[in-house]
Every structure is written in C-alpha cells, then in structure tokens.
Amino acid sequence: MTEAIVDVRGLAKSFNDHVVLDHIDLQMQPGTITAVVGASGCGKTTLLRLIAGFETPGDGTVTIDGTQVASAGRSVPPHKRSVGYVAQDGALFPHLTVGQNIAYGIRGEGRDKVRSRVAELLETVSLNPSFADRRPHQLSGGQQQRVALARALARQPVVMLLDEPFSALDTGLRASTRKVVAELLAQAGVTSLLVTHDQEEALSIADQVAVMRDGRFTQVGSPQSVYREPGDRFTAEFLGDSITMPCVVTSGFADCAIGRVSVRADDGPGTLLLRPEQLVAQVVTDSGELNGVGKVLAVEFLGHDVLLTIDPAGDLDPIIVRQNSLAPPPVDAKVRIEVVGNGVVFT
Amino acid sequence: MTAAPPVPVPAAESSRSEATARPGPLVSATVAILVAATCIPLGYVVWGTVSVGWTRAYELVVRPRVGELLINTVALVFITVPLCVLIGVGLAWLTERTDLPGRGFWRPLFVAPLAVPAFVNSYAWVGVVPSIHGLWAGVLITTLSYFPFMYLPVAATLRRLDPAVEESARALGSDSVGVFFRVVFPQLRLAILGGGLLVGLHLLSEFGAFAMIRFDTFTVAIFQQFQVTFDGAAGSMLAGVLVVLCLVLLTAEAAARGKIRFARIGSGAPRAATPNRLGYSTIPALIALTTLAALSLGVPIWTLLRWLLIGGAEVWDFAELGNSLAQTIGLAGVAAIVTVVLAFPVAWVAVRSSGLLARVVEGANYVTSSLPGIVTALALVTVAIHYARPLYQSVPLIVFAYVLLFMPRALVNVRAGLAQVPPSLEEASRSLGASPSATFFRVTLRLTAPAAAAGGSLVFVAVATELTATLLLAPTGTRTLSMMFWSWSSELDYAAAAPYAMVLVLLAIPVTVLLFRQSMKVAAL
C-alpha cells in the first residue's frame, strides 16, 4: 500500500461539552473515493469540516499530502489548504455567472486562458460550454451540483470533500448525477471524501466505506467487506435489511431454526445474521420432514420482487424473505428456507 | 421620527448550529463599544435621578404640571393607537381582501402619508384651521400621519395568509364576519402589536407636530424646559417619566406578543385569496377611502401649494435653500453611511452567532432606539458638557446621536440581507482560496449591498426629517431643511417655510416607494 494522502489521526471535537467526534482515525489512498456514512447528527459532517478547515479540532491531527494542517487547537485556514469542497446545495454564488463561479478560485492567469479553462472544466462535468454565461438559478439542481464540482476542480485540489452532494436532488436525478460524479472523480484521479446518510450511495460510489455512529467509526473497509462481513450488529443493520436469529456454531456450521448455514466463526452459541437476498423459500410437498420448515403467513407483491413473511417452527419472530416474483409460494404453503452463501455470527 | 420601517422582516435563523462562529476582535470591539454607547441615554436618566436625590426627585415628579402632561400624553396614546388600528386594519382588509375598484391605486396612496413628516402635517392643518389646538388636534394630526405604520404590516400579513385556512373556516360553518374575527384577526395580532408599538413610540417622541398646535406632551415640555434651564434637574426628571412610559409600552407589547409565532403549516405556494364581494357597500367604502386620502394627503398638499402660491417667487431664496439642502444631504449622508457601516458587525453577530452576546446587542439597541430622540439628545448634551466639552455641538456628536436613534432602520435591512447569505457560500469561497477579507468583499458585501443601500436610505430620510435631536445638538450655524422650516414656521411666516417643507417631502418620496416595495416583497415570501 502506498502512503495515505489524507491521514486523520485521533481526531476529536466537542461542541458545548457534547462530544461530536471521538478520536477518529482515517487513511485515504491517493485517487480513491472514501464514503463516510451514518445517520444524521453522527458527526460525519463535522469530520468533513475539520478536514476542510472550517472547524478547529479539539484533539488529534489532520495531514494532507504530507503537511500537517490541523492539530489540537491549531488549524491552517481553509484557503491555505489544498481542498476542494462541494456543499449540499452546491453553494454557487448567486451574483456571479456559471463561468465566473468556476473562475473564482483561478488565480493569476490571463483572461483568455481562464476562459478556455472554464470551458474545459464545463466539458469535464459534461455541461455545454455555453452554460458559462448563465446564472446559477437558471440551472437544474443536478447541473448546479456539477458546476460546483467544476468550480472545486478548478484549483486542482489534493483532496475533494463532498458534503451530501446528492441529497438535494430528486431520486432519478440522484442516481444519474451520482454515476457521472463518480466517473469524473475517478478520471480526474482526485482523492475524494464523500459524506452521506444514504448507505446505497456509499456502497455504490466508494472504494472505501466508513460507517459512523455517535462520533466513532464502527467499521472501515471495502463496500463488499462492510456489507458482507459487518463487524457488529449496528453496522449490519445500518447498511441494509438483515435477518437475525439465535444459533449454535459447531465446526464451521451454524444450526438455527431454518437449518444449517455455513459460517466462519468459533464454536459456541451466538446470533446468526443473514441478508434477505441470501434466502430462497422452496415449497415442500413432503410434509414428513419438519426440521427447517415454516409456513407462509403473507405474500406482498412488489413487482420485481415478492416479500414473503414466513413463520418458522418454534417461538421465533417471523422471517422476511425477499425473492423474485416468479411463481411465489401461496399463503399457508409449507416452505423450506435455503441459504445462499455464508452467514455472519455475532457472539 | 418618520418613515420607520414598519414591515416585519422575518427573523434570521442560522442554518445550523455548527455554522455559528466566534466574532473576531475587531467585530467584538465595535459591538462592545456600541452596546456601551447605547447605555448612555438610560444611564443619563438613572444618574440624573440619583444625583438630585430622592426627595428632590419626588418633588419634581409629583406636581400638577407633571400630572397634566401625564394625562395629555396617556390620553393621546390611548386614543390615537386604537384609531390607527381601526383605520389600518380596515384599510388593509378593503385593499387586500375585497373587490374594491382601484386597489392597485389605493395601496401606494395610503403609504404615501409617510413621506409627509408629522410636523409638516401639523403645519398644514394650522394653515387650514388656524384655531386648531389641544388634545383632539393632536389626535387628528398624528392619526393621519401614523396610520400607515399600522396599514403596511397588516396589509403585508394579510397578503401572506394562506386562503386555504379561511376556506376551511368557511367549510366549518363560519360566515365572512365570523371568518374575519375568528381566523383572520387573530393571525394579524403580531402585525397589529408591532404597528401599535411603533405608533405609540412615535407619539411619545414627537415634538414639532405638537409644539405647532400648542399641545403639551412630555417631549414638548422637556424641550421647553431645556430652552429655559439648559441642563436642569427638572428636565431630566421629566425625561425620566417619559422613559418609564416608553418602557411600559415596550413591556406591554412584549407581554401581549408572548412567544406566539404564526407560520403557514403545509407546503406549496398559497393561492391568491378570493376577494370578498362588497356589493352595496362599495360606494360607502369608496367615500370613506376618498375622505381619508383627502384628509391625510390632500390637506398637506393643498396647504403647501397654497402657501407657495401666496408666497410667490419671493419665498424661493435659492441660495439659502440650496445651502440648506446641501447641509441636509451632507449630514444625513454621513449619518447614513456611518450607521450602515456600524450595522454590519452588529448584524453579523446577530445572524451568525447565537447566544448571550447577540441577545444583549439586540436588546440594548432595541430599547435605546425606542427612547424618544429628546432623551438621547439630552443625555448626549449632558455627557458632552461634563466630560467631552470639545464634542458639544460638533458634527461627530450629532452623527453619533443619529446612529443611536436610527440604527434599527439600517440593522433590520442589513440583517435580513446578511441572513440571505448562507454560510456555505462563504465556506465555498474560503475553500476556493479566498482569504476571509477577500471573501467578505467578493461574496458577503456584494450580496448584502442592496439591503445595505435600502437601510442607508431609510436612515438618510429619518435624519433629514429629524427635528428634536437636531435642534439640540446641531453645531452653531447649521441650517438643515427641517431646522429652516422650523425656524420660519415658529416665526409664523408660513409662506417662507413652505419651500423647505416641499423639499423635505420630495426627499422622502423615493424612500416611501422603497418601503412600499419592501412590504410587497415580504408578501411574496
């Protein structure tokens, strides 16, 4: 692994005795996208603002490209850091045109050079160079976000900070803008930190996902690893729907109400966690075998998928299974639940 | 005190607690000095009372003359304020919620009286009815001068109310009278209280209009006392009683307002209200509006034109008038600029940092600027004579008095402007490599400029039409328009005073238009 270009160590911040960040460590590799995901108020925006220089840390350090820019009570002001910042609503200057907005941070260059640089940046964010003469209010939300990104890219920052950049957009626009921005950041090769409360956004866009709760990271890792192998129950439940049930592990297999599931865990009792997409309900015709068989309580048709509410034998809560909607089992049918892949066990 | 901004501007809210910032040393020092300065008028009253001793103070306060002034002043407030409520609310309802013909014409017409200073209005009525004097004359003239203070905020609020709420009341079985009293009127409460307070404070501080019709209120009596004894205990005791009256008004309004806030619940843009049909009442309504317009605008315009006609070419001493205009523009211009510049740090603290400092600043400013100009002027005269002799009757001192008196006019606007500059814009600028000062000039100031200009012009007109503090504090040889008008009309040379009144009114017209526009814009929120 190469040396981290952004290195956050032991970062802490309190507002009025309320601990917002509790000794955070985060390393970002050059050219990667890191997503910090957490519920609102968990401290993720504060982390971003500390890296940007809008706040001064109470403890810990921030190092950008080998230069320490913040430590306890000391902070290099934002205009002297090499950071790009894209705010939630874009924060375009309403009194300037799109072109003037993008040119705001460009220094000491001739008029023509600035003009061609603005046109170039507009093309980079897939906007027509004729947009330069428009006013911010004449653009749609997605276009405004792309202009904000172009404006931040103009200074060729070492690290790009994005504060919930897509949350102000409506659903359809959000997905498409997200894709454009992810590709763009990858092309530009700029190291980026994205803060979001949307786990799907974090998982789809990032190379590294950090899940935050009450000012601490519960887990940091690749999107696949944090989703498939969550370190604790909070992380698991925050990143997607999950099904939990008690189990007993013996030599790599967990025994539970729906049968045996392959796991990587030590022997002993624990809680088994599965994702709904790992489960498939099969109708059982042979009623002789009772172990691992449940009864369908309800079938909810969602178009592409169906949600089956299944009552497993014993005194367990009903299990929700999500599967494709082709030929679902009817209500009251006896079904066997099969598990695809490994489960995760928490002890 | 004319043409105060009566339109309630929505209070600023910082977008999130994290965005609050600690003010820098320059800002803190400016704000601290301003807060200290705002304590001078109240301090003067307290110190005056303490230094004469309780017995003497008691003797000076409890005497028939004070009782007479108290009855006059209280009666004036208790009659004029309800009259203004009646006229203001009635007008607002007629011009906003009925199918009255020519509503677009009536609306600006009833804001126009703000361009006529009350003392000019008084002068006009003396011209029409030379024998006019006493309480009822005072009530008549001030009602006609001040009802727009009620009309503007009430009309703005009425325009903003969601008609869906009234339609729901209709559907629940109320008739139009019931809807007005049970649904509309309660929502107008804040606007009425605010307007009423403004009218009340103007009544307490008005000098010229009452002096002209020989109606003695506290302000008039303090002024006369000052001319006789200069820096006397009697004057400062009267000022003390006036300050108490003023604080009673402020407290009463605050108590009546309570903590209620009305917000439109629900989303989406409100539709325009369906106008109520006046039917057979149209003609009487039109007659009432015409009469009011004739009394409030017709009388001053007619008298001014008549005196100008009688005076002919003789009264137009253009050298004197030009000199006076130049002095007025100079003094008012300097005061406007200084006030707006000082309003920036105060507004910044109010908008960007929540907490004790912001509240102290706002509170101190609110109380001081509510005090009658005569009290502030007297306090500054006393302080200057005792502690800063060279400042007495100097331009800096009078500009300072204007800052204390008219700060809220600039503040309300600068604050609203600043509140519209989200901190995220400043942060974006900082992250793009602009230093804090560059950010202020390239982003913050640029975006606040229109609001600052509006605030500055309000202060400008307020200073140009100010009489009391100007008479007390102006350097020897100063001849502003209002001073010249006052000196001619005091000599009963009404014709010679007319050109000055005319120029004063013309100066105030653009700002009156501005106020009207602002009230329309608030409605569009």
Chai-1 contact restraints between the chains, C-beta under 6 A:
chainA,res_idxA,chainB,res_idxB,connection_type,confidence,min_distance_angstrom,max_distance_angstrom,comment,restraint_id
A,A52,B,S431,contact,1.0,0.0,6.0,A-B,restraint_1
A,F54,B,E427,contact,1.0,0.0,6.0,A-B,restraint_2
A,P78,B,R430,contact,1.0,0.0,6.0,A-B,restraint_3
A,P78,B,S431,contact,1.0,0.0,6.0,A-B,restraint_4
A,H79,B,R430,contact,1.0,0.0,6.0,A-B,restraint_5
A,H79,B,G433,contact,1.0,0.0,6.0,A-B,restraint_6
A,H79,B,A434,contact,1.0,0.0,6.0,A-B,restraint_7
A,H79,B,S435,contact,1.0,0.0,6.0,A-B,restraint_8
A,V83,B,S431,contact,1.0,0.0,6.0,A-B,restraint_9
A,Y85,B,S431,contact,1.0,0.0,6.0,A-B,restraint_10
A,A87,B,S424,contact,1.0,0.0,6.0,A-B,restraint_11
A,A91,B,S424,contact,1.0,0.0,6.0,A-B,restraint_12
A,A91,B,L425,contact,1.0,0.0,6.0,A-B,restraint_13
A,A91,B,A428,contact,1.0,0.0,6.0,A-B,restraint_14
A,H95,B,R446,contact,1.0,0.0,6.0,A-B,restraint_15
A,H95,B,L447,contact,1.0,0.0,6.0,A-B,restraint_16
A,Y104,B,L432,contact,1.0,0.0,6.0,A-B,restraint_17
A,G105,B,L432,contact,1.0,0.0,6.0,A-B,restraint_18
A,G105,B,G433,contact,1.0,0.0,6.0,A-B,restraint_19
